Amino acid sequence: QTFLVDEKTFTDDSNQLRYDTLMEELRCLVCQNQSLADSGAGLAQDLRKKVVTMIENGSNDQEIKDYMVQRYGEFILYRPRLNYSTIMLWFGPFILLVVAIGIIVRIIRSSQSSHTNQEVSSEKKIHHDGEHS
């Protein structure tokens, strides 16, 4: 797939592949649910041009991503990096799942123990009533 950026395409296949990959990994800040590759927003066009310029100037993929994050924040990455500010984004769903399972297990155990206690009470009452007859 060849992207047109002001009617310019990459002639080097490796740079074209890098560009294509970066366009899928970077999010349009206007559309938010679209990658830069899919967005027709003006800002997305500007960011695509910036990526082309950076590739042509010899920047590697990490330098390009670092530049974008420094300028626009982690949100620009479809897969945010793991750091202090994104730790809940990465582990929050897992933590919530563990907590939910813990609550469910506790409710089930509590229900079973109260049911068992009721049976024991009933048996004691029957046994106690039988002694007085």
Secondary structure as a PSIPRED ss2 file (coil, helix, strand):
# PSIPRED VFORMAT (PSIPRED V4.0)

   1 Q C   1.000  0.000  0.000
   2 T C   1.000  0.000  0.000
   3 F C   1.000  0.000  0.000
   4 L C   1.000  0.000  0.000
   5 V E   0.000  0.000  1.000
   6 D C   1.000  0.000  0.000
   7 E C   1.000  0.000  0.000
   8 K E   0.000  0.000  1.000
   9 T C   1.000  0.000  0.000
  10 F C   1.000  0.000  0.000
  11 T C   1.000  0.000  0.000
  12 D C   1.000  0.000  0.000
  13 D H   0.000  1.000  0.000
  14 S H   0.000  1.000  0.000
  15 N H   0.000  1.000  0.000
  16 Q H   0.000  1.000  0.000
  17 L H   0.000  1.000  0.000
  18 R H   0.000  1.000  0.000
  19 Y H   0.000  1.000  0.000
  20 D H   0.000  1.000  0.000
  21 T H   0.000  1.000  0.000
  22 L H   0.000  1.000  0.000
  23 M H   0.000  1.000  0.000
  24 E H   0.000  1.000  0.000
  25 E H   0.000  1.000  0.000
  26 L E   0.000  0.000  1.000
  27 R E   0.000  0.000  1.000
  28 C C   1.000  0.000  0.000
  29 L C   1.000  0.000  0.000
  30 V C   1.000  0.000  0.000
  31 C C   1.000  0.000  0.000
  32 Q C   1.000  0.000  0.000
  33 N C   1.000  0.000  0.000
  34 Q C   1.000  0.000  0.000
  35 S E   0.000  0.000  1.000
  36 L C   1.000  0.000  0.000
  37 A C   1.000  0.000  0.000
  38 D C   1.000  0.000  0.000
  39 S C   1.000  0.000  0.000
  40 G C   1.000  0.000  0.000
  41 A C   1.000  0.000  0.000
  42 G H   0.000  1.000  0.000
  43 L H   0.000  1.000  0.000
  44 A H   0.000  1.000  0.000
  45 Q H   0.000  1.000  0.000
  46 D H   0.000  1.000  0.000
  47 L H   0.000  1.000  0.000
  48 R H   0.000  1.000  0.000
  49 K H   0.000  1.000  0.000
  50 K H   0.000  1.000  0.000
  51 V H   0.000  1.000  0.000
  52 V H   0.000  1.000  0.000
  53 T H   0.000  1.000  0.000
  54 M H   0.000  1.000  0.000
  55 I H   0.000  1.000  0.000
  56 E H   0.000  1.000  0.000
  57 N C   1.000  0.000  0.000
  58 G C   1.000  0.000  0.000
  59 S C   1.000  0.000  0.000
  60 N C   1.000  0.000  0.000
  61 D H   0.000  1.000  0.000
  62 Q H   0.000  1.000  0.000
  63 E H   0.000  1.000  0.000
  64 I H   0.000  1.000  0.000
  65 K H   0.000  1.000  0.000
  66 D H   0.000  1.000  0.000
  67 Y H   0.000  1.000  0.000
  68 M H   0.000  1.000  0.000
  69 V H   0.000  1.000  0.000
  70 Q H   0.000  1.000  0.000
  71 R H   0.000  1.000  0.000
  72 Y H   0.000  1.000  0.000
  73 G C   1.000  0.000  0.000
  74 E H   0.000  1.000  0.000
  75 F H   0.000  1.000  0.000
  76 I H   0.000  1.000  0.000
  77 L E   0.000  0.000  1.000
  78 Y C   1.000  0.000  0.000
  79 R C   1.000  0.000  0.000
  80 P C   1.000  0.000  0.000
  81 R C   1.000  0.000  0.000
  82 L C   1.000  0.000  0.000
  83 N C   1.000  0.000  0.000
  84 Y H   0.000  1.000  0.000
  85 S H   0.000  1.000  0.000
  86 T H   0.000  1.000  0.000
  87 I H   0.000  1.000  0.000
  88 M H   0.000  1.000  0.000
  89 L H   0.000  1.000  0.000
  90 W H   0.000  1.000  0.000
  91 F H   0.000  1.000  0.000
  92 G H   0.000  1.000  0.000
  93 P H   0.000  1.000  0.000
  94 F H   0.000  1.000  0.000
  95 I H   0.000  1.000  0.000
  96 L H   0.000  1.000  0.000
  97 L H   0.000  1.000  0.000
  98 V H   0.000  1.000  0.000
  99 V H   0.000  1.000  0.000
 100 A H   0.000  1.000  0.000
 101 I H   0.000  1.000  0.000
 102 G H   0.000  1.000  0.000
 103 I H   0.000  1.000  0.000
 104 I H   0.000  1.000  0.000
 105 V H   0.000  1.000  0.000
 106 R H   0.000  1.000  0.000
 107 I H   0.000  1.000  0.000
 108 I H   0.000  1.000  0.000
 109 R H   0.000  1.000  0.000
 110 S H   0.000  1.000  0.000
 111 S H   0.000  1.000  0.000
 112 Q H   0.000  1.000  0.000
 113 S H   0.000  1.000  0.000
 114 S H   0.000  1.000  0.000
 115 H H   0.000  1.000  0.000
 116 T H   0.000  1.000  0.000
 117 N H   0.000  1.000  0.000
 118 Q H   0.000  1.000  0.000
 119 E H   0.000  1.000  0.000
 120 V H   0.000  1.000  0.000
 121 S H   0.000  1.000  0.000
 122 S H   0.000  1.000  0.000
 123 E H   0.000  1.000  0.000
 124 K H   0.000  1.000  0.000
 125 K H   0.000  1.000  0.000
 126 I H   0.000  1.000  0.000
 127 H H   0.000  1.000  0.000
 128 H H   0.000  1.000  0.000
 129 D H   0.000  1.000  0.000
 130 G H   0.000  1.000  0.000
 131 E H   0.000  1.000  0.000
 132 H H   0.000  1.000  0.000
 133 S C   1.000  0.000  0.000
